[in-house]
Amino acid sequence: MSGWEVFPMAFMESDPGWMDMFPTSGRDVTGRGSPSVDAQTFRAVMGSFASGVCVTTTVDAEGRPRGFTCSAVCSVSADPPLLLSGVSSRSGTLAAVLDRGRFAVNMLGRDGRRVSQIFASPVADKFDRVRWSRGRVGGMPVLDGIVAYAECELDQTVTAGDHTLLVGRLIGGGIGLDRHPLAYWRGGYAEVLR
């Protein structure tokens, strides 16, 4: 495998489906002496972590809804109630979130592939292609057919590499009791079985 060295771990030798990957082209970007893995290894490893598929939304200064597809979402704290949503620092929606100070995280249901693809695309009329309404507490866009949503006030931001982490304090939300989530795993959509 070009650019890779594969080393079986001693404790995993009995598992033929396991391999460790160490890229030969890594470089030290931290100044601490250990080389970073290359982009291919990073994507292979992190893509193996199944995650939910969300659309983070806000409203810009002119009142227009904005949003992007996001799989980097997690809870941070129960007290105070905080969540995290990662966004590319190049995203046009980021400026609107920073300006408005509020956003919503819409957790897509298993039939939300089309919605995910719309909000992952560069089209300008995303909200004309989906059904949505305003959140009851913060007025942020809430998509129809979702598993749950969380309306948030922006608590803080953290710059991390080429992304910005939005930490939001939940001020409202809702759940769909009879719905199942859409997941993303190894470059494709997946369903959660129960």
ABEGO torsion letter per residue (X at the ends): XBGBBBBBBAAAAABAABBBBBBAABBBAAGAGBBBBBAAAAAAAAAABBBBBBBBBBBBAAGBBBBBBBABBBBABAOBBBBBBBBBAABAAAAAAAAAGBBBBBBBBAAAAAAAAAAABABAAAAAABBBBBBAAAGBBBBBGBABBBBBBBABBBBBEABBBBBBBBABEBBBAABBBBBBBGGBBBBBBX
